[in-house]
Amino acid sequence: MRNISYAERISDAQVLVSGLRANSTQLMRRGLDMPFIDSLEMSRAAAATLNDQQEKLKADLKSKTAELEAKLAEIDSQMTEAKKIVKLDFPQSQWKEFGIEDKR
């Protein structure tokens, strides 16, 4: 199958189903009966629902990633401030106690 998006594949399936329905009498001779066409349509509808759900999850993931990055930036800022204070108030020999590996 060519490299196309899920939405395009779902759309292609809808066009095919419409064509099959419009020509069902002729196609029945070749074994493409209404139960087959109905099954294809149900599969297409289920795929469309799954695609919609996946798109929502992608949006939710982007939102949560932005929240996480903002929180980590806050943590970085707080850690920088705390390290500055520790370095001012404690001798370098005790910095390791705070997880500070810096030389200065």
C-alpha positions in Angstrom: 0.0 0.0 0.0 1.3 3.4 -0.9 2.4 5.7 2.0 -0.7 7.7 2.7 -2.3 9.0 5.9 -4.9 7.1 7.9 -7.5 9.7 7.0 -6.8 9.3 3.3 -7.1 5.5 3.5 -10.4 5.9 5.3 -11.6 8.3 2.7 -10.5 6.0 -0.1 -12.5 3.2 1.5 -15.6 5.4 1.7 -15.3 6.2 -2.1 -14.8 2.5 -2.8 -17.9 1.5 -0.7 -20.0 4.1 -2.5 -18.9 2.7 -5.9 -19.5 -0.8 -4.8 -23.0 0.1 -3.6 -23.8 1.9 -6.8 -22.8 -1.1 -8.9 -23.7 -3.9 -6.5 -25.9 -5.9 -9.0 -23.0 -6.2 -11.5 -20.4 -7.0 -8.8 -22.5 -9.7 -7.1 -21.6 -12.0 -10.0 -18.0 -11.7 -8.9 -18.7 -12.4 -5.2 -18.9 -8.9 -3.9 -22.3 -9.2 -2.3 -24.1 -6.8 0.1 -22.8 -8.5 3.3 -19.2 -8.0 2.0 -19.9 -4.3 1.2 -21.6 -3.8 4.6 -18.7 -5.4 6.3 -16.3 -3.1 4.5 -18.4 -0.1 5.5 -18.5 -1.1 9.1 -14.7 -1.6 9.1 -14.3 1.8 7.6 -16.6 3.4 10.2 -14.7 1.7 13.0 -11.4 2.9 11.6 -12.7 6.5 11.3 -13.7 6.3 15.0 -10.3 5.0 16.0 -8.5 7.6 13.9 -10.5 10.4 15.6 -9.6 8.9 19.0 -6.0 8.7 18.1 -5.9 12.4 16.9 -7.4 13.4 20.3 -4.8 11.5 22.1 -2.0 13.1 20.0 -3.4 16.6 21.0 -3.6 15.5 24.7 0.0 14.3 24.5 1.2 17.6 23.1 -0.7 19.5 25.8 0.8 17.3 28.6 4.3 17.5 27.1 4.0 21.3 27.2 2.9 21.1 30.9 5.8 18.8 31.7 8.3 21.1 30.0 7.0 24.1 31.9 7.2 22.3 35.2 10.7 21.1 34.5 11.8 24.6 33.6 10.4 25.7 37.0 12.4 22.9 38.7 15.6 23.9 36.8 15.2 27.5 38.0 14.6 26.5 41.6 17.5 24.1 41.6 19.8 26.8 40.2 18.8 29.1 42.9 19.2 26.4 45.6 22.6 25.5 44.3 23.8 29.1 44.4 22.8 29.4 48.0 24.4 26.1 49.0 27.6 27.1 47.3 27.6 30.4 49.2 26.8 28.9 52.6 28.8 25.5 52.5 32.4 24.6 51.8 33.0 22.8 48.5 33.7 19.6 50.4 30.1 19.4 51.4 28.5 20.2 48.0 28.4 16.5 47.2 25.9 16.0 50.0 23.5 18.2 48.0 24.2 16.3 44.7 26.4 19.2 43.4 29.3 17.9 41.4 30.5 21.3 40.3 34.0 22.4 41.0 33.1 26.0 41.6 
